[in-house]
């Protein structure tokens, strides 16, 4: 949010055993792992039909070996894209006119040997992890503002970021992720100004 910028149905193991297994998996991984990399390569907000505005963006994402191992061992990873649009005010804080979040769930299904990427209620299966990650990297025609929210002819600012949401990891992994570079995958906020109603916007 803007304030963040500012300041088979089978018999299942006993829940306690499940957490022990997860913790053992965490501790068994190598200490060293490549650093994650993520950056926003390009982003724009343009006018669509019926007065709505959509976001197009390209994001470079590289998962390190620890995150890849987590997925391949059945641990789903959650990612989020946040966008905030504000209208500047001369003598006061900027006015927030739109705030949106897109969430991804990335998992591996051993039975089908495929990776599944979920975006809300939409699910896609991929033969490789790279293919699933490439889908997250390309955002097209994501509606980020309802009709009337953005005033044409007035300058607006937009901010965008992509991150791994470690708060949705199983508890043992949340503990491991605290202060760990291996689990720190996030872009900086990318900010830019745009004038709605201008050519291409």
ABEGO torsion letter per residue (X at the ends): XAAAABXXBBBBBBAAAAAAAAAAAAAABBABBBBBBBBBABBBBBBBBGGBBBBBBBBBBBBBAAAAAAAAAGBBBBBBBBBBBBBBBAABBBBBABBBBBBBBBBBBAAAGBBBBBBEABBBBBABAAAAAAAAABBBGBBABBBGABBBGBBBBBBBBBBBBAAABBAAAAAAABGBAAABBBBBBBBBBBBBGBBGX
